[in-house]
């Protein structure tokens, strides 16, 4: 228990970043800043409101102004927006020249966490891609802080801490982060609910080239992909033997003689012959060579 508290205390939590709403903090002075000096935070993963959501926000600001100040961080002569990208956009549409801001004196990694935490807590709904890149941004920031403190245990447990802070399990955090390895076309299909997240996670293990071939086949033949098919493609890709023919065969469930067959061997039967860090590919190549030698000497 104490270990968990010590680990968590090394990462700034939500209240320490934003301040307790019932208590004043040193950097909560509201300043009016020219809207032209506010810039989006670099590579932030959240999309701006459009359509009805944006219209409602614009109408609200026209009637009431900006009720919650925008959180910013000074960077040279400009300000990076940490929380309030939509309010800033709506204020610009309304023609506002200056907007109320709170300037946070924080480093880049802490700023990254503010961007993620504020959006995940304030937005009613998120696209899978937004959640995926948000988790990745927060985890990378926490890991960099852990490396600076030379605490390998902190780095190892960052995923679990991210999950606890944002209401997800560590394994679910990792699954969402896998989505960031998808090509843009597949990521869009996930956001449009045309590919389930579980299936997309399996596809994320394919190389970029393999994903592009698969996407082209799915598009041209109006095919759909199931979780079991995605898993089969992932396993073939891991063995570095996934071809365009394999992809098409898997998608169409074609049974042919050329389709590769696999034999699973219990690891205990051969692990004494290999080093612990030998990859699957190295083990497979060695076994094939050994079989060649054996059968050539019969």
C-alpha positions in Angstrom: 0.0 0.0 0.0 2.8 2.4 1.0 4.7 1.5 -2.2 1.6 2.5 -4.3 1.2 5.8 -2.5 4.9 6.6 -3.0 4.7 5.8 -6.7 1.6 7.8 -7.2 2.9 10.8 -5.3 5.7 11.2 -7.8 3.2 12.0 -10.5 1.2 15.2 -10.1 -2.4 14.4 -9.6 -5.5 16.2 -10.9 -6.0 18.5 -7.9 -2.3 19.5 -7.7 -2.4 20.4 -11.4 -5.7 22.2 -11.5 -6.0 23.3 -7.9 -8.9 22.5 -5.5 -11.9 24.5 -6.6 -12.6 25.4 -2.9 -9.1 26.8 -2.3 -7.1 29.4 -4.1 -3.7 28.4 -5.6 -0.8 30.8 -6.5 -1.4 30.5 -10.2 -5.1 31.0 -10.5 -5.1 34.7 -11.2 -7.2 35.4 -14.3 -5.6 37.5 -17.0 -7.2 38.7 -20.2 -4.9 37.7 -23.1 -5.2 38.5 -26.8 -6.8 35.5 -28.5 -4.2 35.7 -31.3 -1.5 34.7 -28.9 -3.2 31.4 -27.9 -2.0 28.4 -29.9 -3.2 24.7 -29.7 -1.0 22.5 -27.6 1.4 20.5 -29.9 0.0 17.2 -31.1 -3.0 17.2 -28.8 -5.3 14.4 -29.9 -8.7 16.0 -29.4 -10.9 17.1 -32.3 -12.7 20.5 -32.2 -16.4 20.6 -31.9 -18.4 20.9 -35.1 -22.1 21.2 -36.0 -24.7 21.5 -33.3 -22.2 21.2 -30.4 -20.1 24.1 -31.8 -23.3 26.2 -32.5 -24.5 25.8 -28.9 -21.1 26.8 -27.5 -20.9 29.9 -29.7 -24.5 30.9 -28.6 -23.5 30.4 -24.9 -20.4 32.5 -25.2 -22.4 35.2 -27.1 -25.0 35.3 -24.2 -22.8 34.7 -21.1 -19.2 35.1 -22.2 -16.5 32.6 -21.2 -17.5 31.3 -17.7 -14.5 29.0 -17.2 -11.1 30.6 -18.0 -8.9 28.9 -20.5 -5.8 27.2 -19.0 -2.6 28.1 -20.9 1.2 27.7 -20.6 3.6 30.5 -21.8 5.9 29.4 -24.5 8.2 32.2 -25.7 6.0 35.1 -26.7 2.9 32.9 -27.2 0.6 30.7 -25.0 -0.1 27.0 -25.5 -3.7 26.1 -24.8 -3.9 23.3 -22.2 -7.7 23.3 -21.5 -10.2 25.2 -23.5 -9.4 24.6 -27.2 -13.2 24.6 -28.0 -13.9 27.7 -26.0 -11.0 29.5 -27.8 -12.3 28.4 -31.2 -15.9 29.5 -30.3 -14.6 32.8 -28.9 -12.8 33.5 -32.2 -16.0 32.8 -34.1 -17.8 35.3 -31.8 -15.2 37.9 -32.7 -13.7 38.2 -29.3 -10.3 39.9 -29.2 -9.3 39.0 -25.6 -10.2 35.9 -23.5 -9.9 35.2 -19.8 -7.0 32.8 -19.0 -5.1 31.2 -16.2 -1.4 30.9 -16.9 0.1 27.6 -15.5 3.8 27.6 -14.7 4.5 23.9 -15.6 7.0 22.0 -17.7 6.0 20.3 -21.0 5.4 16.8 -19.5 3.1 18.2 -16.8 1.4 20.3 -19.4 0.8 17.2 -21.5 -1.0 15.6 -18.6 -3.2 18.6 -18.0 -4.3 18.5 -21.7 -5.2 14.8 -21.3 -6.8 15.0 -17.9 -8.9 18.1 -18.6 -10.3 16.8 -21.8 -11.0 13.3 -20.5 -12.8 14.7 -17.5 -14.8 17.4 -19.2 -15.9 15.9 -22.6 -19.1 13.9 -22.6 -18.0 11.5 -25.3 -14.7 10.6 -26.9 -13.8 8.9 -30.1 -11.6 5.7 -29.7 -8.8 7.5 -31.6 -8.9 10.5 -29.2 -8.8 8.2 -26.2 -6.0 6.2 -27.7 -3.7 9.1 -28.4 -4.6 10.8 -25.1 -3.6 7.7 -23.1 -0.4 7.5 -25.2 0.4 11.2 -24.6 -0.1 10.9 -20.8 1.8 7.6 -20.5 4.8 8.9 -22.4 4.9 12.1 -20.3 4.7 10.0 -17.1 7.4 7.7 -18.3 9.7 10.6 -19.1 9.2 11.9 -15.6 10.0 8.5 -14.2 13.2 8.2 -16.2 14.3 11.6 -14.9 13.8 10.2 -11.4 15.6 7.0 -12.3 12.7 5.0 -10.8 12.3 1.9 -13.0 9.4 0.8 -10.8 7.5 4.0 -11.5 8.0 3.6 -15.3 6.7 0.0 -15.0 3.6 0.9 -13.1 2.7 4.1 -15.1 0.1 2.2 -17.2 -1.7 1.1 -14.0 -1.6 4.6 -12.6 -3.0 6.1 -15.8 -5.8 3.6 -15.7 -6.6 4.4 -12.0 -6.6 8.1 -12.6 -8.8 8.0 -15.7 -11.2 5.2 -14.7 -9.8 2.3 -16.8 -7.7 -0.8 -16.1 -4.0 -0.8 -17.0 -4.6 -3.5 -19.7 -7.4 -1.4 -21.2 -5.0 1.6 -21.4 -2.5 -0.6 -23.3 -5.2 -1.9 -25.6 -6.3 1.7 -26.6 -2.6 2.7 -27.1 -2.3 -0.2 -29.6 -4.8 1.7 -31.8 -2.2 4.4 -32.4 -0.3 1.8 -34.5 -3.1 1.6 -37.0 -3.0 3.4 -40.4 -5.3 6.4 -40.6 -7.9 4.6 -42.8 -8.4 1.8 -40.2 -8.5 4.4 -37.3 -11.3 6.2 -39.1 -13.2 2.9 -39.5 -12.9 2.4 -35.7 -14.1 5.9 -35.0 -17.1 5.3 -37.3 -17.9 2.0 -35.4 -17.3 0.0 -38.6 -14.5 -2.1 -37.0 -14.8 -3.1 -33.3 -11.9 -2.0 -31.0 -11.0 -5.6 -30.2 -10.6 -6.4 -33.9 -8.6 -3.2 -34.5 -6.2 -4.1 -31.7 -5.3 -7.3 -33.4 -4.8 -5.5 -36.7 -2.5 -3.0 -35.1 0.2 -5.7 -34.9 0.4 -5.9 -38.7 3.1 -3.8 -40.4 2.0 -0.6 -42.2 2.5 -2.3 -45.6 0.3 -5.3 -44.5 -2.4 -3.0 -43.2 -2.4 -1.1 -46.5 -2.8 -4.3 -48.5 -5.6 -5.5 -46.2 -7.4 -2.1 -46.3 -7.3 -2.1 -50.1 -8.7 -5.7 -50.3 -11.5 -4.8 -47.8 -12.4 -1.7 -49.8 -12.3 -3.2 -53.3 -14.3 -6.3 -52.5 -16.6 -4.8 -49.8 -15.4 -7.4 -47.3 -15.7 -7.3 -43.6 -13.2 -8.6 -41.1 -13.9 -10.7 -38.0 -11.9 -10.9 -34.8 -10.9 -14.5 -35.5 -9.6 -13.4 -39.0 -7.7 -10.5 -37.5 -6.1 -12.8 -35.0 -5.0 -15.2 -37.7 -3.5 -12.4 -39.7 -1.6 -11.1 -36.6 -0.2 -14.6 -36.0 1.0 -14.9 -39.6 2.5 -11.4 -39.5 4.5 -12.3 -36.3 6.1 -15.2 -38.2 7.0 -12.9 -41.0 5.1 -15.0 -43.5 2.0 -13.0 -44.2 1.5 -12.5 -47.9 -1.3 -10.8 -50.0 -2.5 -14.3 -50.9 -2.8 -15.2 -47.2 -4.7 -12.0 -46.5 -7.2 -12.7 -49.3 -7.5 -16.3 -48.3 -8.2 -15.5 -44.7 -10.8 -12.8 -45.6 -12.7 -15.1 -47.9 -12.2 -18.2 -45.7 -10.8 -20.1 -48.8 -9.5 -23.5 -47.9 -6.7 -24.5 -50.3 -3.7 -26.8 -50.3 -1.3 -23.9 -50.4 -2.5 -22.5 -47.2 0.2 -22.8 -44.5 -0.3 -25.3 -41.7 1.1 -24.9 -38.3 2.2 -27.3 -35.6 2.4 -26.1 -32.0 5.2 -27.6 -29.9 5.3 -27.4 -26.1 8.1 -25.0 -25.2 9.4 -27.2 -22.4 10.4 -29.8 -25.1 13.0 -27.6 -26.7 13.7 -24.5 -24.5 17.0 -26.0 -23.2 18.4 -25.6 -26.7 17.8 -21.8 -26.9 18.7 -18.7 -25.1 15.9 -17.0 -23.1 15.9 -13.9 -25.3 15.8 -15.7 -28.6 13.0 -14.5 -30.8 10.3 -16.7 -32.3 11.9 -16.2 -35.7 15.3 -17.3 -34.5 13.8 -20.4 -32.9 11.9 -21.3 -36.1 14.9 -20.9 -38.3 17.1 -23.1 -36.0 14.5 -25.8 -35.9 14.2 -25.8 -39.7 18.0 -26.1 -40.1 18.1 -28.9 -37.6 15.4 -30.8 -39.4 17.2 -30.3 -42.7 20.4 -31.8 -41.2 18.5 -34.7 -39.7 16.6 -35.7 -42.9 19.7 -35.2 -45.1 21.6 -37.7 -43.0 19.0 -40.4 -42.9 
